[in-house]
Every structure is written in C-alpha cells, then in structure tokens.
C-alpha cells in the first residue's frame, strides 16, 4: 500500500457517464464532489504505475497559469466565472468549481472540475483537476465559463488513446475498474514541509481504446 492515503476530501466517486450529477453524493458517509472522480478509497493508489521522474505537468486555464497547492479556487472563479461549491467539514471538507466545455472537431463536450480539500487551507488552493465527457443532462452547478477554458495540463487528455499513455508514462495497465493510475513521489527539499514528500497522482478512465475521463492532482505531506 502507498504511504499516502488520500484525504477524506479525495475519497472520490466514479459516476456513470450520461447520468446527471447535480447533487452531492457520499461514499461510506464521506462527502465528495459530484463529478467524475477516480480515487474512491484509501487503497486507490494500490497497483499504480510508479513513475521514476515527475510528470511534466504544466497547468493553464483561460489566460492564467495554475499551480497545484498554490492557486486559490477564487482566482479560477475570477478568470472563468462561477461560484465555489462546498460540502462537508473538517477532514471531509471539499470545495470545487465546475464548468461546461463545448465540444470541437477534435474533442467531445466535457465537464471540467477544479477541486480543493482540507489541505487547501483558507485559500482553498487547487489540489486536483478532473475532466469527463459531458453527460446528456448538465449538472446545474456546472456553469458555462465567461471565456474559453482552453485547459492545458501537459498530460494526455480526453480522447487520448492507450498508445498516448504508453508514450507519456511507459505503460497503460488499467485496473479492474478500467482506470490506469500513475504516481510519483518526490522529496521536498526546503520550506515548511522540508523532508516530506510531494505525491503527484494521475488517473485515466479508459473506455475501449480512448480516455473517457481523467484526473490529475498533487498533495504534499511531511
């Protein structure tokens, strides 16, 4: 088992595509964002492909660069519009923004989730991003952004092929639930968490040969 257990705010739910997701759901009594979320328990990282080098995550939404554990959700809301949603408290507390992204000639319509939890502090700093093929009925809380999201992650995205995952990560071995999980643990060299570990996690839900949803995020611990 990984030395990390995802915090309660990251005990997340996989909901079927095409199902409206407008209400908060619970797994074992723990509130979670109602979107497509890949990590459902504290054993979710078991069996992950462990990356030997940090994945070259490079985040951007709208016109602003994003930093995991650095960018407040309020900055994303200012850029793209929408209201920050919240559920739970203490270790179960989770905050999120959700946007509708229209389809294009090369990508299907999608929902884009920006997520934070207890570790995000009072600023609710960004901890994870999830993207899923949009359901037929859009959740009411998932709003149309006031400008194009133009999400960039530096990683394979929605509609990527299994071969793209192999190229990026050296392997693409989904677990029984169809999710291929990748992790990287890096030592923290300085700052208040010096000597601790930063965990980068990536999960890709495969349907056939294509990525139907994905989630990437980062948490640090001493």
Protein Blocks (a to p, Z undefined) as FASTA:
>chain_A
ZZbdcdfklmccdddehiacfbccdeehiacdfbdcfblbfklmgoiacdfbdcfdddde
hjbccdehkbcfklmmmmngpjdddedehjlpccdddddddddfkbccddddddddfkno
mnopafbdcdddddfbdcfklccdfbdfkpaehiacehiafklmmmmnopacddfkopac
dddddddfbdjkgoiacddddddddehjbcfbdcddddddZZ
